[in-house]
Amino acid sequence: MAVGAYGTLAARALLRRRDGRYAVRARRHRLDQLCGLAADLRAGLPVPVAAERLTPGPTGTDRGSPERQDGSAAAGSRGHGDAGAGDERGGAGRLDRLARAAVRLADQTGAPLAELLERIEADARSTDRGLAAAEAQAAGARATALLLAALPLGGIGLGYGIGVDPVAVLLHTPVGGACAVVAIALQVAGLFWAERLGASPGRAN
């Protein structure tokens, strides 16, 4: 039971970390695309060509996005997990919607599309800086939670140090087994609670 509980927690943490890295990489790539497209527009790129670049392809991915094409297989294997991770940081999907809205606004009102895209990029990067600062502030709480989660191992080592076999007590006595079950349940609940408390605004959803 203990191995299953801790193994599940470890696998969940690894999957969340992998999905988070993919979402951040895709978002940064999309921001770089918007920045380059705005520069091309100021250099004379026709608006219809820019609008075509912002139009998603048949599979829902952006044309001219090599990183998304390279990651399509991984995204398919992760399914909804990646979509959720992307939305956590206001991911590339939201940037695509804003960019298409900017194209429609420029088409209907004649507003400069380059300036609209630059404003979208500046706002997104400002949001990223705020989320990074929030995550840095929450890093201490997460480190404390991990340290507290490792304390039972120290207790077991201390038991062996004073000449007691704590593992035998936990596994082969009714009282020890009950204590182990309650301890695992409380520890798992505490880790989830600490994760919730330490989540930045971009990860809380």
Backbone as CSV, one residue per row, in Angstrom:
resi,resn,N_x,N_y,N_z,CA_x,CA_y,CA_z,C_x,C_y,C_z
1,MET,0.828,-1.205,0.000,0.000,0.000,0.000,0.867,1.261,0.000
2,ALA,1.887,1.243,0.862,2.768,2.411,0.933,3.489,2.628,-0.390
3,VAL,3.985,1.524,-0.981,4.693,1.643,-2.259,3.754,2.166,-3.342
4,GLY,2.512,1.671,-3.355,1.549,2.137,-4.350,1.218,3.611,-4.184
5,ALA,1.012,4.041,-2.933,0.664,5.446,-2.690,1.799,6.374,-3.095
6,TYR,3.014,6.049,-2.645,4.142,6.925,-2.968,4.513,6.844,-4.450
7,GLY,4.351,5.653,-5.048,4.611,5.532,-6.478,3.637,6.354,-7.306
8,THR,2.361,6.356,-6.896,1.362,7.168,-7.599,1.679,8.651,-7.489
9,LEU,2.068,9.086,-6.292,2.424,10.496,-6.114,3.629,10.880,-6.969
10,ALA,4.634,9.996,-7.006,5.828,10.302,-7.797,5.502,10.361,-9.287
11,ALA,4.697,9.394,-9.773,4.332,9.395,-11.192,3.516,10.631,-11.540
12,ARG,2.608,11.016,-10.652,1.794,12.211,-10.898,2.666,13.460,-10.970
13,ALA,3.638,13.553,-10.060,4.522,14.720,-10.068,5.349,14.782,-11.349
14,LEU,5.841,13.627,-11.810,6.640,13.602,-13.035,5.807,13.985,-14.250
15,LEU,4.569,13.470,-14.318,3.709,13.796,-15.452,3.355,15.284,-15.470
16,ARG,3.048,15.836,-14.300,2.724,17.263,-14.237,3.924,18.114,-14.631
17,ARG,5.099,17.696,-14.209,6.297,18.463,-14.562,6.558,18.409,-16.062
18,ARG,6.382,17.217,-16.662,6.598,17.088,-18.100,5.580,17.909,-18.886
19,ASP,4.311,17.829,-18.484,3.279,18.594,-19.183,3.504,20.096,-19.025
20,GLY,3.945,20.509,-17.829,4.212,21.925,-17.619,5.339,22.427,-18.498
21,ARG,6.393,21.624,-18.637,7.504,22.031,-19.499,7.056,22.146,-20.950
22,TYR,6.247,21.193,-21.400,5.771,21.243,-22.781,4.914,22.483,-23.011
23,ALA,4.032,22.795,-22.051,3.155,23.957,-22.202,3.962,25.255,-22.240
24,VAL,4.960,25.365,-21.367,5.788,26.576,-21.348,6.568,26.713,-22.648
25,ARG,7.104,25.593,-23.146,7.872,25.640,-24.396,6.986,26.051,-25.572
26,ALA,5.773,25.489,-25.635,4.862,25.843,-26.723,4.440,27.306,-26.641
27,ARG,4.212,27.788,-25.424,3.798,29.185,-25.265,4.919,30.140,-25.674
28,ARG,6.143,29.847,-25.257,7.261,30.714,-25.628,7.476,30.722,-27.135
29,HIS,7.324,29.550,-27.746,7.476,29.482,-29.196,6.415,30.336,-29.886
30,ARG,5.185,30.286,-29.374,4.112,31.068,-29.984,4.347,32.566,-29.791
31,LEU,4.849,32.955,-28.630,5.156,34.368,-28.406,6.247,34.851,-29.357
32,ASP,7.253,34.020,-29.570,8.306,34.386,-30.521,7.733,34.528,-31.932
33,GLN,6.783,33.656,-32.275,6.139,33.761,-33.582,5.386,35.081,-33.724
34,LEU,4.635,35.449,-32.685,3.888,36.706,-32.747,4.830,37.899,-32.873
35,CYS,5.937,37.855,-32.135,6.908,38.949,-32.211,7.489,39.056,-33.617
36,GLY,7.861,37.916,-34.199,8.405,37.932,-35.553,7.383,38.379,-36.581
37,LEU,6.120,37.958,-36.386,5.078,38.354,-37.331,4.814,39.855,-37.257
38,ALA,4.826,40.411,-36.045,4.643,41.854,-35.911,5.775,42.611,-36.599
39,ALA,6.998,42.109,-36.460,8.132,42.751,-37.130,7.984,42.667,-38.650
40,ASP,7.516,41.513,-39.149,7.306,41.373,-40.594,6.228,42.327,-41.092
41,LEU,5.180,42.509,-40.296,4.121,43.437,-40.696,4.650,44.864,-40.778
42,ARG,5.467,45.250,-39.821,6.036,46.603,-39.863,7.005,46.757,-41.033
43,ALA,7.570,45.625,-41.482,8.491,45.678,-42.623,7.763,45.628,-43.959
44,GLY,6.422,45.480,-43.922,5.666,45.521,-45.164,4.945,44.243,-45.534
45,LEU,4.887,43.263,-44.651,4.167,42.028,-44.951,2.675,42.330,-45.084
46,PRO,2.020,41.871,-46.156,0.583,42.130,-46.310,-0.219,41.474,-45.190
47,VAL,-1.272,42.161,-44.778,-2.108,41.638,-43.694,-2.739,40.286,-44.047
48,PRO,-3.231,40.068,-45.289,-3.798,38.743,-45.597,-2.799,37.603,-45.406
49,VAL,-1.531,37.855,-45.737,-0.513,36.818,-45.531,-0.320,36.557,-44.041
50,ALA,-0.300,37.632,-43.256,-0.172,37.471,-41.808,-1.371,36.727,-41.239
51,ALA,-2.574,37.042,-41.740,-3.774,36.351,-41.265,-3.712,34.868,-41.595
52,GLU,-3.160,34.523,-42.757,-3.037,33.112,-43.127,-2.072,32.387,-42.195
53,ARG,-1.007,33.071,-41.785,-0.060,32.451,-40.857,-0.695,32.198,-39.492
54,LEU,-1.649,33.038,-39.120,-2.298,32.889,-37.819,-3.452,31.905,-37.852
55,THR,-3.811,31.411,-39.039,-4.941,30.494,-39.158,-4.483,29.087,-38.832
56,PRO,-5.166,28.373,-37.910,-4.767,27.011,-37.582,-4.977,26.075,-38.749
57,GLY,-4.139,25.048,-38.810,-4.246,24.060,-39.866,-5.392,23.110,-39.637
58,PRO,-5.543,22.078,-40.503,-6.665,21.159,-40.399,-6.700,20.393,-39.100
59,THR,-5.532,20.171,-38.477,-5.507,19.388,-37.246,-5.580,20.252,-36.014
60,GLY,-5.736,21.587,-36.202,-5.831,22.462,-35.054,-4.501,23.027,-34.624
61,THR,-3.408,22.659,-35.333,-2.109,23.217,-35.011,-1.823,24.373,-35.941
62,ASP,-0.862,25.215,-35.569,-0.550,26.391,-36.359,0.379,26.032,-37.493
63,ARG,0.132,26.651,-38.661,1.043,26.467,-39.775,2.355,27.142,-39.460
64,GLY,3.430,26.525,-39.906,4.736,27.121,-39.685,5.199,27.019,-38.258
65,SER,4.661,26.082,-37.481,5.076,25.917,-36.097,5.811,24.598,-35.959
66,PRO,7.121,24.565,-36.203,7.846,23.302,-36.184,7.825,22.645,-34.834
67,GLU,7.808,23.421,-33.766,7.840,22.802,-32.448,6.564,22.040,-32.181
68,ARG,5.429,22.599,-32.619,4.179,21.891,-32.404,4.102,20.666,-33.286
69,GLN,4.650,20.756,-34.507,4.634,19.590,-35.362,5.508,18.495,-34.775
70,ASP,6.681,18.864,-34.234,7.559,17.871,-33.634,6.926,17.256,-32.407
71,GLY,6.119,18.041,-31.676,5.527,17.534,-30.445,4.147,16.966,-30.621
72,SER,3.676,16.794,-31.881,2.307,16.339,-32.079,2.110,14.925,-31.569
73,ALA,3.113,14.058,-31.757,2.962,12.689,-31.278,2.879,12.650,-29.763
74,ALA,3.748,13.425,-29.110,3.705,13.460,-27.651,2.407,14.066,-27.162
75,ALA,1.920,15.087,-27.869,0.668,15.708,-27.455,-0.481,14.728,-27.593
76,GLY,-0.465,13.914,-28.650,-1.528,12.939,-28.808,-1.515,11.906,-27.710
77,SER,-0.318,11.498,-27.271,-0.243,10.494,-26.216,-0.691,11.047,-24.884
78,ARG,-0.490,12.355,-24.674,-0.905,12.934,-23.407,-2.373,13.285,-23.398
79,GLY,-2.960,13.510,-24.580,-4.384,13.784,-24.662,-4.743,15.062,-23.956
80,HIS,-5.781,14.954,-23.110,-6.299,16.143,-22.456,-5.331,16.692,-21.426
81,GLY,-4.360,15.915,-20.988,-3.423,16.408,-19.989,-2.649,17.605,-20.475
82,ASP,-2.182,17.566,-21.743,-1.429,18.691,-22.275,-2.313,19.902,-22.461
83,ALA,-3.567,19.666,-22.892,-4.456,20.809,-23.068,-4.667,21.515,-21.747
84,GLY,-4.840,20.722,-20.676,-5.012,21.336,-19.371,-3.773,22.069,-18.930
85,ALA,-2.604,21.487,-19.209,-1.370,22.148,-18.808,-1.162,23.436,-19.572
86,GLY,-1.542,23.427,-20.876,-1.394,24.645,-21.650,-2.302,25.743,-21.129
87,ASP,-3.534,25.378,-20.750,-4.459,26.381,-20.256,-4.031,26.913,-18.905
88,GLU,-3.250,26.126,-18.132,-2.850,26.572,-16.810,-2.077,27.871,-16.873
89,ARG,-1.238,28.021,-17.853,-0.439,29.231,-17.958,-1.007,30.183,-19.005
90,GLY,-2.319,30.066,-19.284,-2.885,30.900,-20.332,-2.198,30.595,-21.627
91,GLY,-2.147,29.296,-22.012,-1.231,28.784,-23.013,-1.423,29.290,-24.414
92,ALA,-0.779,28.548,-25.352,-0.739,28.992,-26.740,-2.133,29.075,-27.340
93,GLY,-3.081,28.255,-26.869,-4.434,28.317,-27.403,-5.071,29.680,-27.185
94,ARG,-4.870,30.251,-26.018,-5.412,31.587,-25.745,-4.723,32.634,-26.612
95,LEU,-3.425,32.498,-26.805,-2.715,33.427,-27.684,-3.248,33.351,-29.109
96,ASP,-3.558,32.135,-29.568,-4.110,31.982,-30.914,-5.457,32.681,-31.034
97,ARG,-6.295,32.523,-30.010,-7.609,33.176,-30.057,-7.471,34.695,-30.072
98,LEU,-6.566,35.217,-29.249,-6.357,36.665,-29.232,-5.795,37.158,-30.564
99,ALA,-4.885,36.388,-31.148,-4.297,36.805,-32.425,-5.354,36.819,-33.526
100,ARG,-6.211,35.808,-33.559,-7.271,35.794,-34.577,-8.267,36.926,-34.343
101,ALA,-8.543,37.232,-33.066,-9.415,38.368,-32.778,-8.774,39.675,-33.240
102,ALA,-7.451,39.782,-33.088,-6.753,40.983,-33.556,-6.855,41.111,-35.075
103,VAL,-6.764,39.978,-35.777,-6.898,40.018,-37.240,-8.290,40.495,-37.632
104,ARG,-9.320,39.976,-36.961,-10.686,40.411,-37.279,-10.869,41.897,-36.977
105,LEU,-10.311,42.342,-35.846,-10.432,43.754,-35.490,-9.724,44.639,-36.509
106,ALA,-8.532,44.229,-36.927,-7.803,45.006,-37.927,-8.547,45.030,-39.252
107,ASP,-9.187,43.913,-39.600,-9.917,43.844,-40.861,-11.172,44.710,-40.835
108,GLN,-11.839,44.777,-39.682,-13.103,45.511,-39.596,-12.914,47.003,-39.346
109,THR,-11.874,47.360,-38.611,-11.707,48.760,-38.213,-10.498,49.436,-38.843
110,GLY,-9.610,48.658,-39.448,-8.403,49.247,-40.012,-7.315,49.523,-38.997
111,ALA,-7.451,48.971,-37.785,-6.417,49.160,-36.764,-5.127,48.476,-37.209
112,PRO,-3.972,49.027,-36.839,-2.695,48.410,-37.243,-2.503,47.051,-36.576
113,LEU,-2.430,46.006,-37.385,-2.321,44.650,-36.850,-1.005,44.445,-36.109
114,ALA,0.067,45.056,-36.596,1.367,44.882,-35.937,1.314,45.377,-34.498
115,GLU,0.686,46.526,-34.294,0.605,47.069,-32.936,-0.265,46.189,-32.046
116,LEU,-1.347,45.652,-32.602,-2.209,44.766,-31.814,-1.452,43.511,-31.385
117,LEU,-0.704,42.919,-32.308,0.061,41.718,-31.968,1.141,42.024,-30.936
118,GLU,1.765,43.184,-31.055,2.789,43.553,-30.071,2.182,43.739,-28.686
119,ARG,0.969,44.289,-28.641,0.307,44.453,-27.344,-0.049,43.093,-26.734
120,ILE,-0.504,42.163,-27.573,-0.808,40.812,-27.079,0.451,40.160,-26.525
121,GLU,1.552,40.290,-27.267,2.811,39.687,-26.815,3.298,40.323,-25.514
122,ALA,3.232,41.653,-25.436,3.702,42.337,-24.230,2.862,41.945,-23.018
123,ASP,1.543,41.848,-23.206,0.680,41.456,-22.094,0.972,40.024,-21.652
124,ALA,1.181,39.123,-22.628,1.457,37.723,-22.285,2.788,37.586,-21.551
125,ARG,3.797,38.307,-22.002,5.096,38.214,-21.325,5.026,38.829,-19.927
126,SER,4.244,39.884,-19.767,4.064,40.457,-18.438,3.373,39.463,-17.509
127,THR,2.372,38.752,-18.032,1.706,37.717,-17.240,2.680,36.615,-16.849
128,ASP,3.538,36.215,-17.788,4.523,35.174,-17.492,5.481,35.613,-16.389
129,ARG,5.894,36.881,-16.427,6.797,37.367,-15.377,6.108,37.343,-14.012
130,GLY,4.837,37.712,-13.981,4.104,37.657,-12.718,3.961,36.239,-12.197
131,LEU,3.668,35.291,-13.103,3.538,33.894,-12.686,4.877,33.334,-12.215
132,ALA,5.963,33.730,-12.894,7.284,33.262,-12.469,7.621,33.782,-11.076
133,ALA,7.270,35.043,-10.798,7.514,35.590,-9.463,6.678,34.864,-8.414
134,ALA,5.424,34.546,-8.751,4.569,33.826,-7.807,5.113,32.429,-7.531
135,GLU,5.599,31.754,-8.571,6.161,30.420,-8.383,7.428,30.466,-7.536
136,ALA,8.228,31.515,-7.717,9.430,31.654,-6.894,9.065,31.856,-5.425
137,GLN,8.003,32.620,-5.167,7.569,32.825,-3.788,7.035,31.530,-3.173
138,ALA,6.410,30.681,-4.008,5.833,29.435,-3.499,6.852,28.309,-3.402
139,ALA,8.058,28.517,-3.933,9.054,27.441,-3.929,9.439,27.043,-2.509
140,GLY,9.513,28.005,-1.603,9.866,27.686,-0.223,8.839,26.784,0.442
141,ALA,7.556,27.074,0.214,6.504,26.242,0.801,6.549,24.827,0.242
142,ARG,6.804,24.698,-1.060,6.875,23.359,-1.650,8.078,22.588,-1.119
143,ALA,9.215,23.280,-0.950,10.394,22.605,-0.410,10.146,22.140,1.026
144,THR,9.455,22.959,1.816,9.131,22.562,3.187,8.229,21.340,3.206
145,ALA,7.247,21.298,2.300,6.344,20.145,2.238,7.106,18.874,1.886
146,LEU,8.038,18.965,0.940,8.828,17.786,0.578,9.716,17.337,1.735
147,LEU,10.266,18.303,2.470,11.098,17.955,3.617,10.278,17.235,4.686
148,LEU,9.079,17.734,4.949,8.214,17.078,5.931,7.794,15.690,5.457
149,ALA,7.613,15.530,4.140,7.239,14.219,3.615,8.356,13.201,3.804
150,ALA,9.599,13.667,3.851,10.733,12.751,4.013,11.048,12.452,5.476
151,LEU,10.406,13.148,6.409,10.711,12.935,7.826,10.434,11.509,8.315
152,PRO,9.376,10.826,7.836,9.184,9.440,8.298,10.382,8.540,8.047
153,LEU,11.089,8.761,6.940,12.293,7.967,6.693,13.342,8.234,7.768
154,GLY,13.440,9.493,8.178,14.360,9.809,9.264,13.948,9.145,10.562
155,GLY,12.631,9.079,10.809,12.156,8.409,12.013,12.475,6.925,12.009
156,ILE,12.318,6.289,10.845,12.662,4.868,10.745,14.155,4.657,10.983
157,GLY,14.973,5.531,10.389,16.415,5.423,10.615,16.783,5.634,12.071
158,LEU,16.094,6.574,12.734,16.353,6.807,14.153,15.981,5.585,14.986
159,GLY,14.877,4.918,14.596,14.483,3.706,15.313,15.546,2.628,15.225
160,TYR,16.085,2.436,14.021,17.165,1.458,13.889,18.389,1.893,14.687
161,GLY,18.603,3.204,14.775,19.768,3.695,15.500,19.709,3.401,16.989
162,ILE,18.508,3.327,17.564,18.390,3.052,19.002,18.110,1.577,19.273
163,GLY,18.244,0.748,18.221,18.129,-0.689,18.417,16.734,-1.260,18.281
164,VAL,15.820,-0.541,17.642,14.447,-1.014,17.446,14.242,-1.298,15.963
165,ASP,13.342,-2.238,15.663,13.019,-2.550,14.270,11.656,-1.943,13.937
166,PRO,11.603,-0.671,13.513,10.300,-0.030,13.276,9.537,-0.640,12.112
167,VAL,10.236,-1.140,11.093,9.542,-1.730,9.947,8.776,-2.980,10.371
168,ALA,9.386,-3.792,11.221,8.695,-4.989,11.704,7.459,-4.615,12.508
169,VAL,7.568,-3.568,13.308,6.410,-3.125,14.094,5.299,-2.632,13.178
170,LEU,5.661,-1.870,12.149,4.654,-1.313,11.248,3.981,-2.378,10.390
171,LEU,4.724,-3.410,10.022,4.195,-4.394,9.080,3.608,-5.634,9.741
172,HIS,3.996,-5.922,10.977,3.620,-7.213,11.560,2.846,-7.094,12.858
173,THR,2.419,-5.907,13.215,1.575,-5.757,14.403,0.330,-4.960,14.023
174,PRO,-0.814,-5.269,14.650,-2.046,-4.534,14.307,-1.932,-3.035,14.565
175,VAL,-1.354,-2.686,15.710,-1.224,-1.262,16.017,-0.289,-0.582,15.024
176,GLY,0.824,-1.229,14.709,1.759,-0.652,13.753,1.143,-0.511,12.369
177,GLY,0.377,-1.534,11.939,-0.279,-1.451,10.637,-1.285,-0.315,10.579
178,ALA,-2.073,-0.165,11.654,-3.045,0.932,11.690,-2.337,2.283,11.655
179,CYS,-1.245,2.395,12.400,-0.484,3.652,12.388,0.077,3.948,11.000
180,ALA,0.551,2.902,10.311,1.109,3.101,8.973,0.037,3.583,8.001
181,VAL,-1.158,2.962,8.062,-2.241,3.359,7.155,-2.659,4.804,7.414
182,VAL,-2.846,5.142,8.686,-3.248,6.512,9.020,-2.163,7.504,8.620
183,ALA,-0.900,7.139,8.846,0.202,8.042,8.508,0.273,8.290,7.003
184,ILE,0.102,7.227,6.214,0.149,7.390,4.757,-0.999,8.272,4.281
185,ALA,-2.201,8.026,4.821,-3.359,8.830,4.418,-3.153,10.299,4.771
186,LEU,-2.670,10.560,5.977,-2.442,11.947,6.382,-1.336,12.599,5.554
187,GLN,-0.312,11.826,5.253,0.789,12.395,4.478,0.352,12.727,3.055
188,VAL,-0.410,11.836,2.430,-0.909,12.112,1.079,-1.818,13.339,1.089
189,ALA,-2.722,13.399,2.083,-3.602,14.564,2.179,-2.795,15.837,2.408
190,GLY,-1.759,15.752,3.239,-0.931,16.925,3.489,-0.185,17.392,2.256
191,LEU,0.307,16.440,1.451,1.011,16.820,0.229,0.072,17.505,-0.764
192,PHE,-1.151,16.963,-0.894,-2.115,17.607,-1.790,-2.487,18.998,-1.282
193,TRP,-2.642,19.125,0.018,-2.993,20.418,0.604,-1.858,21.423,0.398
194,ALA,-0.622,20.974,0.648,0.522,21.865,0.444,0.650,22.264,-1.022
195,GLU,0.364,21.324,-1.926,0.419,21.654,-3.353,-0.626,22.699,-3.711
196,ARG,-1.814,22.555,-3.125,-2.875,23.524,-3.397,-2.532,24.904,-2.838
197,LEU,-1.983,24.923,-1.626,-1.630,26.205,-1.016,-0.472,26.873,-1.745
198,GLY,0.460,26.063,-2.245,1.636,26.624,-2.901,1.476,26.849,-4.381
199,ALA,0.285,26.536,-4.926,0.083,26.703,-6.365,0.020,28.174,-6.711
200,SER,0.700,28.543,-7.797,0.626,29.919,-8.290,-0.714,30.123,-8.973
201,PRO,-1.147,31.384,-9.190,-2.438,31.621,-9.834,-2.576,30.930,-11.176
202,GLY,-1.479,30.792,-11.920,-1.565,30.155,-13.223,-1.701,28.657,-13.154
203,ARG,-1.415,28.058,-11.979,-1.489,26.612,-11.850,-2.660,26.168,-11.005
204,ALA,-3.379,27.111,-10.427,-4.413,26.740,-9.477,-5.612,26.111,-10.131
205,ASN,-5.867,26.393,-11.418,-7.057,25.874,-12.066,-6.856,24.432,-12.447
